[in-house]
Amino acid sequence: MVIHGNLQIDLKEKTLYLEEGEMVVIPRGVEHKPLCEEECHVMLIEPTGTVNTGNAGGDLTDDRVEWI
């Protein structure tokens, strides 16, 4: 969900453009690349255990789960 700003999400076959107050559900297993031109505040809602880099791994992987 976009809290502030605008967010672009590139999918294999199309691009989504989200504005403040809008949200999208990306189904499990669908490759996607979020990006923004300027600062954007978003709220991510993901199942427990979801890794931020998917199955790519690497130095950017953060496996610390924060419970809110």
Biopython code that builds the backbone (N, CA, C, O; Angstrom):
import numpy as np
from Bio.PDB.StructureBuilder import StructureBuilder

atoms = [
    (1, "MET", "N", (0.855, -1.171, 0.000)),
    (1, "MET", "CA", (0.000, 0.000, 0.000)),
    (1, "MET", "C", (0.896, 1.228, 0.000)),
    (1, "MET", "O", (1.847, 1.317, 0.776)),
    (2, "VAL", "N", (0.585, 2.168, -0.873)),
    (2, "VAL", "CA", (1.370, 3.392, -0.960)),
    (2, "VAL", "C", (0.826, 4.398, 0.062)),
    (2, "VAL", "O", (-0.334, 4.805, -0.005)),
    (3, "ILE", "N", (1.676, 4.782, 0.992)),
    (3, "ILE", "CA", (1.308, 5.748, 2.022)),
    (3, "ILE", "C", (1.570, 7.177, 1.533)),
    (3, "ILE", "O", (0.764, 8.081, 1.754)),
    (4, "HIS", "N", (2.712, 7.361, 0.867)),
    (4, "HIS", "CA", (3.101, 8.690, 0.378)),
    (4, "HIS", "C", (3.926, 8.521, -0.894)),
    (4, "HIS", "O", (4.831, 7.689, -0.945)),
    (5, "GLY", "N", (3.619, 9.295, -1.899)),
    (5, "GLY", "CA", (4.383, 9.247, -3.150)),
    (5, "GLY", "C", (3.725, 8.357, -4.194)),
    (5, "GLY", "O", (2.536, 8.047, -4.120)),
    (6, "ASN", "N", (4.532, 7.958, -5.164)),
    (6, "ASN", "CA", (4.074, 7.104, -6.268)),
    (6, "ASN", "C", (5.033, 5.942, -6.428)),
    (6, "ASN", "O", (6.238, 6.088, -6.224)),
    (7, "LEU", "N", (4.494, 4.783, -6.794)),
    (7, "LEU", "CA", (5.300, 3.574, -6.928)),
    (7, "LEU", "C", (5.000, 2.910, -8.263)),
    (7, "LEU", "O", (3.843, 2.787, -8.665)),
    (8, "GLN", "N", (6.033, 2.493, -8.926)),
    (8, "GLN", "CA", (5.903, 1.745, -10.176)),
    (8, "GLN", "C", (6.309, 0.308, -9.888)),
    (8, "GLN", "O", (7.317, 0.073, -9.222)),
    (9, "ILE", "N", (5.541, -0.653, -10.379)),
    (9, "ILE", "CA", (5.891, -2.070, -10.227)),
    (9, "ILE", "C", (5.933, -2.692, -11.617)),
    (9, "ILE", "O", (4.919, -2.789, -12.307)),
    (10, "ASP", "N", (7.129, -3.107, -12.007)),
    (10, "ASP", "CA", (7.303, -3.754, -13.304)),
    (10, "ASP", "C", (7.059, -5.243, -13.167)),
    (10, "ASP", "O", (7.680, -5.913, -12.341)),
    (11, "LEU", "N", (6.149, -5.758, -13.984)),
    (11, "LEU", "CA", (5.885, -7.188, -14.100)),
    (11, "LEU", "C", (6.413, -7.625, -15.457)),
    (11, "LEU", "O", (6.785, -6.775, -16.266)),
    (12, "LYS", "N", (6.457, -8.905, -15.728)),
    (12, "LYS", "CA", (6.976, -9.372, -17.022)),
    (12, "LYS", "C", (6.178, -8.822, -18.206)),
    (12, "LYS", "O", (6.752, -8.483, -19.241)),
    (13, "GLU", "N", (4.850, -8.735, -18.050)),
    (13, "GLU", "CA", (4.017, -8.365, -19.193)),
    (13, "GLU", "C", (3.371, -6.991, -19.107)),
    (13, "GLU", "O", (2.735, -6.549, -20.063)),
    (14, "LYS", "N", (3.523, -6.304, -17.973)),
    (14, "LYS", "CA", (2.943, -4.965, -17.855)),
    (14, "LYS", "C", (3.583, -4.215, -16.700)),
    (14, "LYS", "O", (4.341, -4.786, -15.916)),
    (15, "THR", "N", (3.274, -2.939, -16.606)),
    (15, "THR", "CA", (3.764, -2.090, -15.535)),
    (15, "THR", "C", (2.570, -1.496, -14.800)),
    (15, "THR", "O", (1.625, -1.007, -15.420)),
    (16, "LEU", "N", (2.623, -1.544, -13.469)),
    (16, "LEU", "CA", (1.573, -0.965, -12.636)),
    (16, "LEU", "C", (2.064, 0.356, -12.067)),
    (16, "LEU", "O", (3.235, 0.482, -11.709)),
    (17, "TYR", "N", (1.173, 1.346, -11.981)),
    (17, "TYR", "CA", (1.498, 2.639, -11.408)),
    (17, "TYR", "C", (0.548, 2.880, -10.246)),
    (17, "TYR", "O", (-0.664, 2.971, -10.437)),
    (18, "LEU", "N", (1.100, 2.983, -9.035)),
    (18, "LEU", "CA", (0.280, 3.169, -7.841)),
    (18, "LEU", "C", (0.499, 4.556, -7.262)),
    (18, "LEU", "O", (1.621, 5.061, -7.228)),
    (19, "GLU", "N", (-0.590, 5.165, -6.806)),
    (19, "GLU", "CA", (-0.546, 6.473, -6.161)),
    (19, "GLU", "C", (-0.923, 6.315, -4.700)),
    (19, "GLU", "O", (-1.311, 5.228, -4.271)),
    (20, "GLU", "N", (-0.812, 7.396, -3.930)),
    (20, "GLU", "CA", (-1.144, 7.365, -2.510)),
    (20, "GLU", "C", (-2.522, 6.754, -2.288)),
    (20, "GLU", "O", (-3.489, 7.098, -2.967)),
    (21, "GLY", "N", (-2.592, 5.835, -1.314)),
    (21, "GLY", "CA", (-3.856, 5.208, -0.971)),
    (21, "GLY", "C", (-4.177, 3.960, -1.777)),
    (21, "GLY", "O", (-5.139, 3.258, -1.464)),
    (22, "GLU", "N", (-3.394, 3.669, -2.804)),
    (22, "GLU", "CA", (-3.654, 2.492, -3.629)),
    (22, "GLU", "C", (-2.762, 1.329, -3.185)),
    (22, "GLU", "O", (-1.680, 1.520, -2.630)),
    (23, "MET", "N", (-3.257, 0.127, -3.449)),
    (23, "MET", "CA", (-2.465, -1.057, -3.129)),
    (23, "MET", "C", (-2.690, -2.124, -4.188)),
    (23, "MET", "O", (-3.645, -2.062, -4.963)),
    (24, "VAL", "N", (-1.802, -3.091, -4.206)),
    (24, "VAL", "CA", (-1.919, -4.202, -5.137)),
    (24, "VAL", "C", (-1.472, -5.470, -4.417)),
    (24, "VAL", "O", (-0.616, -5.421, -3.534)),
    (25, "VAL", "N", (-2.049, -6.590, -4.795)),
    (25, "VAL", "CA", (-1.624, -7.890, -4.277)),
    (25, "VAL", "C", (-0.891, -8.608, -5.405)),
    (25, "VAL", "O", (-1.464, -8.884, -6.459)),
    (26, "ILE", "N", (0.367, -8.903, -5.169)),
    (26, "ILE", "CA", (1.169, -9.637, -6.137)),
    (26, "ILE", "C", (1.111, -11.106, -5.726)),
    (26, "ILE", "O", (1.568, -11.450, -4.636)),
    (27, "PRO", "N", (0.566, -11.975, -6.563)),
    (27, "PRO", "CA", (0.463, -13.391, -6.202)),
    (27, "PRO", "C", (1.836, -14.034, -5.957)),
    (27, "PRO", "O", (2.837, -13.632, -6.551)),
    (28, "ARG", "N", (1.862, -15.015, -5.093)),
    (28, "ARG", "CA", (3.090, -15.741, -4.776)),
    (28, "ARG", "C", (3.711, -16.278, -6.064)),
    (28, "ARG", "O", (3.024, -16.846, -6.914)),
    (29, "GLY", "N", (5.022, -16.085, -6.189)),
    (29, "GLY", "CA", (5.749, -16.627, -7.326)),
    (29, "GLY", "C", (5.813, -15.726, -8.545)),
    (29, "GLY", "O", (6.509, -16.048, -9.509)),
    (30, "VAL", "N", (5.098, -14.595, -8.525)),
    (30, "VAL", "CA", (5.120, -13.680, -9.669)),
    (30, "VAL", "C", (6.328, -12.743, -9.523)),
    (30, "VAL", "O", (6.450, -12.026, -8.530)),
    (31, "GLU", "N", (7.209, -12.758, -10.518)),
    (31, "GLU", "CA", (8.371, -11.868, -10.491)),
    (31, "GLU", "C", (7.909, -10.429, -10.657)),
    (31, "GLU", "O", (7.076, -10.127, -11.512)),
    (32, "HIS", "N", (8.460, -9.541, -9.829)),
    (32, "HIS", "CA", (8.097, -8.130, -9.898)),
    (32, "HIS", "C", (9.260, -7.283, -9.409)),
    (32, "HIS", "O", (10.088, -7.723, -8.611)),
    (33, "LYS", "N", (9.299, -6.052, -9.911)),
    (33, "LYS", "CA", (10.378, -5.136, -9.546)),
    (33, "LYS", "C", (9.764, -3.783, -9.209)),
    (33, "LYS", "O", (9.376, -3.042, -10.112)),
    (34, "PRO", "N", (9.670, -3.447, -7.914)),
    (34, "PRO", "CA", (9.155, -2.133, -7.542)),
    (34, "PRO", "C", (10.250, -1.074, -7.696)),
    (34, "PRO", "O", (11.423, -1.336, -7.430)),
    (35, "LEU", "N", (9.852, 0.118, -8.128)),
    (35, "LEU", "CA", (10.799, 1.227, -8.194)),
    (35, "LEU", "C", (10.059, 2.549, -8.120)),
    (35, "LEU", "O", (8.859, 2.629, -8.384)),
    (36, "CYS", "N", (10.803, 3.587, -7.755)),
    (36, "CYS", "CA", (10.214, 4.921, -7.698)),
    (36, "CYS", "C", (11.273, 5.945, -8.070)),
    (36, "CYS", "O", (12.465, 5.743, -7.836)),
    (37, "GLU", "N", (10.820, 7.043, -8.649)),
    (37, "GLU", "CA", (11.722, 8.123, -9.059)),
    (37, "GLU", "C", (12.090, 9.015, -7.880)),
    (37, "GLU", "O", (13.202, 9.539, -7.815)),
    (38, "GLU", "N", (11.155, 9.184, -6.950)),
    (38, "GLU", "CA", (11.363, 10.014, -5.760)),
    (38, "GLU", "C", (11.003, 9.193, -4.530)),
    (38, "GLU", "O", (10.497, 8.077, -4.645)),
    (39, "GLU", "N", (11.264, 9.746, -3.367)),
    (39, "GLU", "CA", (10.970, 9.042, -2.121)),
    (39, "GLU", "C", (9.516, 8.586, -2.080)),
    (39, "GLU", "O", (8.609, 9.338, -2.436)),
    (40, "CYS", "N", (9.309, 7.363, -1.648)),
    (40, "CYS", "CA", (7.979, 6.770, -1.584)),
    (40, "CYS", "C", (7.872, 5.976, -0.289)),
    (40, "CYS", "O", (8.759, 5.182, 0.026)),
    (41, "HIS", "N", (6.800, 6.182, 0.461)),
    (41, "HIS", "CA", (6.574, 5.432, 1.686)),
    (41, "HIS", "C", (5.535, 4.358, 1.391)),
    (41, "HIS", "O", (4.450, 4.657, 0.893)),
    (42, "VAL", "N", (5.868, 3.108, 1.697)),
    (42, "VAL", "CA", (4.951, 2.005, 1.432)),
    (42, "VAL", "C", (4.813, 1.127, 2.668)),
    (42, "VAL", "O", (5.697, 1.089, 3.523)),
    (43, "MET", "N", (3.694, 0.427, 2.747)),
    (43, "MET", "CA", (3.493, -0.566, 3.785)),
    (43, "MET", "C", (3.388, -1.918, 3.083)),
    (43, "MET", "O", (2.512, -2.131, 2.245)),
    (44, "LEU", "N", (4.305, -2.833, 3.443)),
    (44, "LEU", "CA", (4.296, -4.162, 2.865)),
    (44, "LEU", "C", (3.630, -5.121, 3.843)),
    (44, "LEU", "O", (3.906, -5.087, 5.042)),
    (45, "ILE", "N", (2.769, -5.956, 3.338)),
    (45, "ILE", "CA", (2.115, -6.975, 4.148)),
    (45, "ILE", "C", (2.467, -8.310, 3.511)),
    (45, "ILE", "O", (2.041, -8.614, 2.397)),
    (46, "GLU", "N", (3.256, -9.108, 4.241)),
    (46, "GLU", "CA", (3.727, -10.373, 3.688)),
    (46, "GLU", "C", (3.572, -11.486, 4.722)),
    (46, "GLU", "O", (3.573, -11.228, 5.926)),
    (47, "PRO", "N", (3.439, -12.714, 4.248)),
    (47, "PRO", "CA", (3.364, -13.839, 5.181)),
    (47, "PRO", "C", (4.666, -13.979, 5.975)),
    (47, "PRO", "O", (5.737, -13.627, 5.483)),
    (48, "THR", "N", (4.569, -14.488, 7.190)),
    (48, "THR", "CA", (5.753, -14.758, 8.000)),
    (48, "THR", "C", (6.709, -15.644, 7.220)),
    (48, "THR", "O", (6.297, -16.604, 6.569)),
    (49, "GLY", "N", (7.991, -15.307, 7.294)),
    (49, "GLY", "CA", (8.995, -16.129, 6.626)),
    (49, "GLY", "C", (9.327, -15.689, 5.218)),
    (49, "GLY", "O", (10.206, -16.273, 4.584)),
    (50, "THR", "N", (8.634, -14.655, 4.705)),
    (50, "THR", "CA", (8.934, -14.161, 3.366)),
    (50, "THR", "C", (10.297, -13.478, 3.385)),
    (50, "THR", "O", (10.535, -12.583, 4.197)),
    (51, "VAL", "N", (11.178, -13.892, 2.504)),
    (51, "VAL", "CA", (12.527, -13.326, 2.433)),
    (51, "VAL", "C", (12.531, -12.165, 1.448)),
    (51, "VAL", "O", (11.969, -12.268, 0.358)),
    (52, "ASN", "N", (13.170, -11.051, 1.835)),
    (52, "ASN", "CA", (13.130, -9.838, 1.019)),
    (52, "ASN", "C", (13.778, -9.977, -0.357)),
    (52, "ASN", "O", (13.490, -9.177, -1.247)),
    (53, "THR", "N", (14.627, -10.951, -0.551)),
    (53, "THR", "CA", (15.268, -11.137, -1.856)),
    (53, "THR", "C", (14.770, -12.402, -2.558)),
    (53, "THR", "O", (15.404, -12.884, -3.496)),
    (54, "GLY", "N", (13.645, -12.933, -2.106)),
    (54, "GLY", "CA", (13.110, -14.150, -2.719)),
    (54, "GLY", "C", (14.102, -15.288, -2.588)),
    (54, "GLY", "O", (14.700, -15.471, -1.527)),
    (55, "ASN", "N", (14.283, -16.049, -3.646)),
    (55, "ASN", "CA", (15.239, -17.157, -3.582)),
    (55, "ASN", "C", (16.595, -16.775, -4.175)),
    (55, "ASN", "O", (17.438, -17.641, -4.405)),
    (56, "ALA", "N", (16.807, -15.467, -4.425)),
    (56, "ALA", "CA", (18.068, -15.000, -5.007)),
    (56, "ALA", "C", (19.208, -15.028, -3.998)),
    (56, "ALA", "O", (20.357, -15.269, -4.367)),
    (57, "GLY", "N", (18.894, -14.777, -2.702)),
    (57, "GLY", "CA", (19.940, -14.749, -1.677)),
    (57, "GLY", "C", (20.908, -13.599, -1.886)),
    (57, "GLY", "O", (20.620, -12.667, -2.637)),
    (58, "GLY", "N", (22.050, -13.663, -1.226)),
    (58, "GLY", "CA", (23.081, -12.637, -1.395)),
    (58, "GLY", "C", (23.208, -11.721, -0.200)),
    (58, "GLY", "O", (22.557, -11.919, 0.825)),
    (59, "ASP", "N", (24.059, -10.709, -0.343)),
    (59, "ASP", "CA", (24.363, -9.777, 0.746)),
    (59, "ASP", "C", (23.168, -8.925, 1.164)),
    (59, "ASP", "O", (23.131, -8.446, 2.298)),
    (60, "LEU", "N", (22.200, -8.727, 0.289)),
    (60, "LEU", "CA", (21.054, -7.884, 0.611)),
    (60, "LEU", "C", (19.940, -8.640, 1.340)),
    (60, "LEU", "O", (18.956, -8.033, 1.763)),
    (61, "THR", "N", (20.085, -9.942, 1.487)),
    (61, "THR", "CA", (19.060, -10.740, 2.157)),
    (61, "THR", "C", (19.024, -10.394, 3.647)),
    (61, "THR", "O", (20.055, -10.391, 4.319)),
    (62, "ASP", "N", (17.833, -10.105, 4.146)),
    (62, "ASP", "CA", (17.626, -9.793, 5.560)),
    (62, "ASP", "C", (16.658, -10.828, 6.114)),
    (62, "ASP", "O", (15.471, -10.810, 5.789)),
    (63, "ASP", "N", (17.159, -11.721, 6.943)),
    (63, "ASP", "CA", (16.309, -12.785, 7.475)),
    (63, "ASP", "C", (15.784, -12.479, 8.880)),
    (63, "ASP", "O", (15.216, -13.353, 9.535)),
    (64, "ARG", "N", (15.972, -11.246, 9.339)),
    (64, "ARG", "CA", (15.434, -10.846, 10.640)),
    (64, "ARG", "C", (13.972, -10.472, 10.450)),
    (64, "ARG", "O", (13.669, -9.553, 9.689)),
    (65, "VAL", "N", (13.070, -11.156, 11.117)),
    (65, "VAL", "CA", (11.649, -10.900, 10.987)),
    (65, "VAL", "C", (11.209, -9.983, 12.129)),
    (65, "VAL", "O", (11.442, -10.281, 13.301)),
    (66, "GLU", "N", (10.579, -8.876, 11.778)),
    (66, "GLU", "CA", (10.087, -7.931, 12.782)),
    (66, "GLU", "C", (8.588, -8.122, 12.922)),
    (66, "GLU", "O", (7.843, -8.024, 11.947)),
    (67, "TRP", "N", (8.157, -8.394, 14.136)),
    (67, "TRP", "CA", (6.716, -8.572, 14.403)),
    (67, "TRP", "C", (6.143, -7.251, 14.878)),
    (67, "TRP", "O", (6.662, -6.643, 15.815)),
    (68, "ILE", "N", (5.077, -6.809, 14.236)),
    (68, "ILE", "CA", (4.447, -5.537, 14.617)),
    (68, "ILE", "C", (3.162, -5.837, 15.339)),
    (68, "ILE", "O", (2.458, -4.916, 15.755)),
]
sb = StructureBuilder()
sb.init_structure("model")
sb.init_model(0)
sb.init_chain("A")
sb.init_seg("    ")
for serial, (resi, resn, name, xyz) in enumerate(atoms, 1):
    if name == "N":
        sb.init_residue(resn, " ", resi, " ")
    sb.init_atom(name, np.array(xyz, "f"), 0.0, 1.0, " ", f" {name:<3s}", serial, name[0])
structure = sb.get_structure()
